[in-house]
Structure formats: C-alpha cells, structure tokens
Amino acid sequence: MTDPNRERLHAEMDEPFVVFLVGMRINSFWRVWEWLPVLLAMPRMLRELADDDAMLGSRTKPGLRNWMVVQYWRSFEELTEYARDDEAEHLPAWSEYNEKRAASGAVGIWHETYVVGPGDYETVYNNVPPQGLGEAAPLVPATGRRESAAGRLTEDADDSERDDEP
C-alpha cells in the first residue's frame, strides 16, 4: 500500500484531458450468465490499456449492483480511437453486449465523457496516497495561489500570487 502524502498537493494538468466514467448496473442478479460477461470485459480492457499512454490512469469502484470505472485520458480523440479499434478489447465486447445482452435488460451499461481544459478543474490531496487525477497527473504543492479552490481553478496557478479566499 502507498503511504499517504503528508503535504497538501494539487494535480496539475497543463493540457486538456478527458474524464471518462463508465459503468454497469446489474438489474437481475439471478441472470448471472447475462451480467458476468459484461463485468469481466472491463478488467481485460484495463489490462490492455495499462501500457497505453493515451489512458493516464483509472480507478474501479465496485459495488453490489453498480460498478463504475473512472478513467483519465489524454484526449477525446484517443479515447474514441480506442473505442472503435476492432483489434482492441472494447469493440468486440460492445458488439457482444448489443447483440446478446442489451435486449434482456438484465444488465445495463452507461458512460459519461467530460473534456476538461487547464484551469477548469481543481484538486487537493492531503494525508492520502495519490487518488483520482492525482494518480494520473503530476502533483505539485498546494501553496501560494494553489492554497484555495478558487486559486486552483485558474489556468496559470502562479505561486507568487495569493488569493485572499479561505
């Protein structure tokens, strides 16, 4: 297990990036043959993407009925390129879901995509190991302008300037 960072840190991205949320919901627990293939497809995709520089990082949030994966991507174009690659794990899994699983309603899938520009987000981490975007982006001290949420929500978080906001 990674030790917590004792200082206040901020994940800093100088370029736009993508936050991709993807999940599944088990609607009929007893129809295991319907939802288990969907559940097992995501780890295969994540293993495949582990060495791909396009995906910056991911975190799986398991649950009893709902599973979600939070992914950070370098660009929307790289995300869609992966999604449409017939040599990769995603497209066959997506096709199988649509052809064999969607109509039964036993399992549902969803996703949300957010394109985020520099200065259009803010983060802070204190006394925790790297989390979320902090696992995917360089961490910098949350000092100077970066001490406040408002200060972190700027494109150029210059350490020499300081917000009066708490």
N, C-alpha and C positions, 0 to 999 in steps of 0.2 A: 504494500500500500504506500502511496505517495504521502510524504509528510506535508502538513499544511504550510503555506507561505505565511510567515508572521507579519509581513508588511502589507499595507494597502496597495493593491495593484489594479491596473486597468489594462484591458486587452485592446491593443491599438492596431487598427487596420487602415493603411494609407490608401487603399484601393477599394472600389466597390466589391461586395461579396454577397453571397446568397445564403439565406437561412431557409432550409427545406425541412418541413415537418411532414412525416409520412407515418401512417398508422393503419391498424386493422382493428375491427371490433368483432368479437365472437357473438353472434346472435343466437345460435343454437348449440349449446355446449355438447349435447349428446351426438351431434353430427361431426364427430372428430375427423372423419375422412374428408370433410369439406374444408375445415379451417386449418388443419395441421399442415397441409402442403403450402398454404399461404404463409403461415407462421414460419416455416422452415426456409422459405425462399429468401427472407431478408438477411439472415446470417451469411448465406452464400454470397449475396451481393456485397455485403460489408467486407467480407474476406477479400473478394475480388478488388474492391476499391481501396483496401488498406495501403497498397503501394502506388496508388494513383494520386499524383499531385493535384488533380482537379478537385478532389474532395479533401478539404482541410482537416476535417475531424467529424466525429459523430458520437452520439450517446444514445443508448437504448433505454427506454423507460418501460419496463414490463409491468403488466397488470393481470388481474384475473380475467377480465373481459376485454379490456382495451390495451393495446400495445402501441407505443409510439417510438419513432426514431427521430432525433433532432440531428440534422446534418448541416455542415457549413461547407459551402462550395466557393471556389474561386470566381466562377461566373455562371450566369444563367445558360449561356451557350454551351459550356462544358457539361452542365447538368443535363440538358436536353440531348446533347450528343451521346452521353452515356445511355440515357433512357431509350434512344432509338437505335442503338448499336445491336444488330442481330447476332453478333459474336459474343455479346456480354450476357450476363445472367438475367438482367431486368426484362428485356423484351419477351423472351420465352415465358417467363413467369407471369407477366402481364397478359400475354395472349392466353395462357392456360386459365388464368382467373376468369377472363372474359368469356372464354368458350365453355368452361366446365363448372365454374363456381358461382358466378355473379347471379345467375337466374334463380338459384335455390334460396338466396337470402340468408343462408346460414352464417355467412361471414361477409363483412363489408370492409372496404378499404377507402382511404382518403389521403389527400395531401394538400399542403399549403406551401406556397413559394413566396418569399419576400426578397426583393433586391434592395440592398442596403448600401448607401453611399457613405464615404468617410464623414464623420461628424453627425451622422443621422442615427446614432445609437450611443448608448453609454453602458459601461460595465464597472463594477468594483468587486474586488475579491479581498477578503481579509480573514486570516486564520482558517483557510480552507486550501486543499490541494487545487490545482487548476481544474476549473469547471467550465462547461459550455464553451463559449467563444474563447475563453482563457486557455483552453486546451489546443485551440486551432490558430491562435494569433499570438504575436509577441506580447509579452507582459511588460509594462513599464510602471514605475512608481506613480501612485495616485497622489501627486503632490502639486503644488502651485495651482494653476488653473484646473488641473485634474482632480483636485480635492473635492469639488462639488459635482453633483449630477449635471447641473447647468453648464459648468465648465467643461465637462467631458463631452457634452453634446455640441461640440464645435469642431469644424474641420481641422483647425490648426490649434491644438491644445498647447500653447506656448507656456512653458514653465515659468517664464519671467512675469507673466500676468497672473493676477489672482482675483477671483470672484469674491464679492462680499457676502454671497449667499452661503447659508449653512449647508 
